[in-house]
Amino acid sequence: MAWLDAALYPDVEPPEELSALADQIDFIARLCSAWDFGLLPEWETVVEVRRPAWRAAVDTCRLLTSHSYHLLRRWHGLPPLPYLGSVPAYIREDPNLE
């Protein structure tokens, strides 16, 4: 799994595989958390998590405060969920975004 970024696992050894749904959900949570803080994933990782095999993990994860999570939902064609994070005023009040 050359696409797996070991830096996403500072607290435990990186897994050898991510075949179980629980392991995939944990990876999605770690990936989105890092991505939201500006740690961009490698292209190979993006290609991997966009595969249909990840759809159930993305749908189950429910990181409603994560920008990256909502992007993953869109990529997988999942219905949108409410975003529960804060929206900066300069975006919220931008008339061009209505």
C-alpha positions as CSV (number, residue, x, y, z in Angstrom):
1,M,0.0,0.0,0.0
2,A,2.4,2.7,-1.2
3,W,-0.5,5.2,-1.2
4,L,-0.8,5.0,2.6
5,D,0.7,7.9,4.4
6,A,2.3,6.6,7.7
7,A,2.3,10.1,9.1
8,L,-1.5,9.8,9.6
9,Y,-0.8,7.2,12.3
10,P,1.4,9.0,14.8
11,D,-0.2,7.1,17.7
12,V,0.0,3.6,16.4
13,E,1.8,1.5,13.8
14,P,0.3,2.0,10.3
15,P,-1.9,-0.9,9.3
16,E,-0.7,-3.5,6.8
17,E,-4.0,-3.4,5.0
18,L,-7.4,-1.6,5.2
19,S,-9.8,-4.3,4.2
20,A,-12.2,-4.1,7.2
21,L,-14.8,-1.3,7.2
22,A,-13.7,-0.1,10.6
23,D,-10.1,0.3,9.5
24,Q,-11.3,2.2,6.4
25,I,-13.4,4.5,8.5
26,D,-10.5,5.2,10.8
27,F,-8.3,6.0,7.8
28,I,-10.9,8.4,6.3
29,A,-11.2,10.2,9.7
30,R,-7.4,10.6,9.9
31,L,-7.1,11.6,6.2
32,C,-9.8,14.3,6.4
33,S,-8.5,15.6,9.7
34,A,-5.1,16.1,8.3
35,W,-6.4,17.5,5.0
36,D,-8.6,20.0,6.8
37,F,-5.5,21.3,8.5
38,G,-3.6,21.8,5.3
39,L,-1.7,18.5,5.1
40,L,-2.5,17.5,1.5
41,P,-2.7,13.8,0.6
42,E,-0.5,12.3,-2.1
43,W,-2.2,11.9,-5.5
44,E,-2.1,8.1,-5.1
45,T,-4.0,8.4,-1.9
46,V,-6.7,10.5,-3.5
47,V,-7.0,8.0,-6.4
48,E,-7.3,5.2,-3.9
49,V,-10.1,6.7,-1.7
50,R,-12.1,7.7,-4.8
51,R,-12.4,4.0,-5.7
52,P,-15.9,2.5,-5.3
53,A,-14.5,0.1,-2.6
54,W,-14.3,3.2,-0.2
55,R,-17.9,4.4,-0.7
56,A,-19.4,2.5,2.3
57,A,-16.6,3.9,4.6
58,V,-17.1,7.4,3.4
59,D,-20.9,7.2,3.9
60,T,-20.5,5.7,7.4
61,C,-17.8,8.0,8.7
62,R,-20.0,11.2,9.0
63,L,-17.4,13.9,9.7
64,L,-19.9,16.6,9.3
65,T,-17.5,19.4,10.4
66,S,-14.9,18.4,7.8
67,H,-14.6,20.2,4.5
68,S,-12.6,17.3,3.1
69,Y,-15.2,14.8,4.1
70,H,-17.9,16.6,2.2
71,L,-15.7,16.6,-0.8
72,L,-15.2,12.8,-0.5
73,R,-19.0,12.4,-0.3
74,R,-19.4,14.4,-3.5
75,W,-16.7,12.4,-5.3
76,H,-18.6,9.2,-4.3
77,G,-22.0,10.5,-5.5
78,L,-23.4,10.3,-2.0
79,P,-26.3,12.7,-1.0
80,P,-25.1,15.9,0.6
81,L,-25.3,16.2,4.4
82,P,-25.4,19.4,6.5
83,Y,-22.0,21.0,7.1
84,L,-21.7,21.6,10.8
85,G,-18.4,23.5,10.8
86,S,-18.0,27.3,11.1
87,V,-18.2,29.3,7.9
88,P,-16.1,32.5,7.8
89,A,-18.1,35.7,7.5
90,Y,-16.3,36.6,4.2
91,I,-17.7,33.5,2.7
92,R,-21.1,33.4,4.4
93,E,-21.8,37.0,3.4
94,D,-20.4,36.9,-0.2
95,P,-23.3,37.7,-2.5
96,N,-21.5,35.9,-5.4
97,L,-22.0,32.6,-3.6
98,E,-25.8,32.8,-3.3
